[in-house]
């Protein structure tokens, strides 16, 4: 599953919004700090992340591209 190439999202519609909500709920219940759509067998370019201690700062990435990086941060 994790070797499948995820496809770009062409349109953010009700189905994508529902998936985002479901993924966020799954991530928080785990508890975790991030979840990719591929991990829930949806092979699209979608990631939800929340690294805040309070778990109140959800970030949603649709069709993300890493263009640069600096520094590092470790998590358990």
ZABARO-26219 format. One record per residue: residue in three letters; x, y, z of N, C-alpha, C, CB in turn. Coordinates in steps of 0.1 Angstrom, whole numbers. Glycine has a CB too. Layout:
BEGIN
SITE  aa  n_xx  n_yy  n_zz ca_xx ca_yy ca_zz  c_xx  c_yy  c_zz cb_xx cb_yy cb_zz
SITE ala     X     Y     Z     X     Y     Z     X     Y     Z     X     Y     Z
...
***
This chain:
BEGIN
SITE  aa  n_xx  n_yy  n_zz ca_xx ca_yy ca_zz  c_xx  c_yy  c_zz cb_xx cb_yy cb_zz
SITE unk     8   -12     0     0     0     0     9    13     0    -9     0    12
SITE unk    19    13     8    27    25     9    36    27    -3    35    25    22
SITE unk    37    17   -11    45    19   -24    37    24   -35    52     6   -27
SITE unk    24    25   -34    15    30   -44    17    45   -46     0    27   -41
SITE unk    19    50   -58    21    64   -60     7    71   -59    27    67   -74
SITE unk     6    81   -50    -6    88   -48    -9    98   -59    -6    96   -34
SITE unk   -21    99   -63   -25   108   -74   -29   122   -68   -37   103   -82
SITE unk   -26   133   -76   -30   146   -72   -45   147   -70   -25   157   -82
SITE unk   -49   156   -61   -64   159   -60   -67   170   -70   -67   164   -45
SITE unk   -77   168   -78   -81   177   -88   -91   187   -83   -87   170  -100
SITE unk  -100   183   -73  -110   192   -68  -113   189   -53  -123   191   -76
SITE unk  -114   199   -45  -117   198   -31  -132   198   -30  -110   208   -22
SITE unk  -138   187   -28  -153   186   -28  -157   180   -14  -158   177   -40
SITE unk  -170   177   -13  -176   172    -1  -169   159     3  -191   170    -2
SITE unk  -166   150    -6  -160   138    -3  -146   140     3  -159   129   -16
SITE unk  -138   149    -3  -124   152     2  -126   158    16  -117   161    -7
SITE unk  -135   167    18  -137   173    31  -140   163    42  -148   184    31
SITE unk  -149   154    38  -153   143    47  -141   134    51  -165   134    41
SITE unk  -133   131    41  -121   123    43  -111   130    52  -114   120    30
SITE unk  -109   143    51  -101   151    60  -106   150    74  -101   166    55
SITE unk  -119   152    76  -125   151    89  -122   137    95  -140   154    89
SITE unk  -125   127    87  -123   113    92  -108   110    95  -128   103    82
SITE unk   -99   115    87   -85   113    89   -80   120   102   -77   118    77
SITE unk   -85   133   104   -82   140   116   -87   133   129   -87   155   115
SITE unk   -99   128   128  -104   121   140   -96   108   142  -119   117   137
SITE unk   -92   101   132   -84    89   134   -71    92   139   -82    82   120
SITE unk   -64   103   134   -51   107   139   -52   111   154   -46   119   131
SITE unk   -62   119   158   -63   123   172   -66   112   181   -73   134   173
SITE unk   -74   102   176   -78    91   185   -66    81   187   -89    83   178
SITE unk   -56    81   178   -45    71   178   -37    71   191   -36    74   166
SITE unk   -32    81   197   -30    95   192   -18    96   184   -29   105   204
SITE unk   -18   105   174    -7   107   165    -5   121   162    -8    98   153
SITE unk     5   124   154     7   138   149     5   140   134    21   143   154
SITE unk     3   129   127     1   130   113    -4   117   107    15   134   106
SITE unk   -11   119    95   -17   108    88   -18   111    74   -31   104    94
SITE unk   -13   102    65   -14   104    51   -26    96    45    -1   100    44
SITE unk   -32   101    35   -43    94    29   -40    80    25   -49   102    17
SITE unk   -28    78    20   -23    64    16   -24    54    28    -9    65    10
SITE unk   -22    59    40   -22    51    52   -36    45    54   -17    58    64
SITE unk   -46    52    49   -60    48    51   -66    43    37   -69    59    56
SITE unk   -57    38    29   -60    32    16   -67    41     6   -68    20    18
SITE unk   -64    54     7   -69    64    -3   -56    70    -9   -77    75     4
SITE unk   -53    66   -22   -41    69   -28   -41    82   -35   -37    58   -38
SITE unk   -43    93   -27   -43   107   -32   -34   115   -23   -58   113   -31
SITE unk   -29   126   -28   -19   134   -22   -26   143   -11   -12   143   -32
SITE unk   -28   138     0   -34   144    12   -28   140    25   -50   141    12
SITE unk   -24   150    33   -18   147    46   -25   156    56    -3   149    46
SITE unk   -27   151    68   -32   159    79   -21   158    90   -46   155    85
SITE unk   -18   170    96    -7   170   107   -11   180   118     6   175   100
SITE unk    -8   176   130   -10   185   141     1   182   151   -24   184   148
SITE unk    11   191   152    22   189   161    21   197   174    35   193   154
SITE unk    10   204   176     8   212   188     5   203   200    -4   222   186
SITE unk    10   207   212     8   199   224    -7   198   227    16   205   235
SITE unk   -14   209   224   -29   209   227   -37   202   217   -33   223   229
SITE unk   -31   198   206   -38   191   195   -50   200   190   -43   177   199
SITE unk   -47   213   188   -57   222   183   -53   231   171   -61   231   194
SITE unk   -43   225   164   -37   233   153   -36   224   140   -24   239   156
SITE unk   -47   219   136   -47   210   124   -42   217   112   -61   204   122
SITE unk   -33   210   105   -28   215    92   -32   204    81   -13   219    92
SITE unk   -37   209    70   -41   199    59   -33   203    47   -56   200    56
SITE unk   -26   193    41   -18   195    30   -24   187    18    -3   191    32
SITE unk   -27   195     7   -33   189    -5   -23   191   -16   -47   195    -8
SITE unk   -19   180   -23    -9   180   -33     4   187   -29   -15   187   -46
SITE unk     9   183   -17    21   191   -12    33   188   -20    24   187     3
SITE unk    42   197   -21    55   196   -27    66   201   -17    56   204   -41
SITE unk    76   193   -15    87   198    -6    97   205   -16    94   186     2
SITE unk    99   218   -13   108   225   -22   121   230   -15   100   238   -27
SITE unk   121   229    -2   133   233     6   131   228    20   135   248     6
SITE unk   142   226    28   141   223    42   152   229    49   141   208    44
SITE unk   150   231    62   161   236    71   158   231    85   162   251    70
SITE unk   168   228    92   167   224   106   161   210   107   159   234   114
SITE unk   159   206   120   152   193   122   145   193   136   162   181   121
SITE unk   136   184   138   129   183   151   126   169   153   116   193   151
SITE unk   128   164   165   125   150   168   112   149   176   137   144   176
SITE unk   105   138   173    93   135   180    93   120   184    80   138   172
SITE unk    86   117   195    84   103   199    74    96   190    81   102   213
***
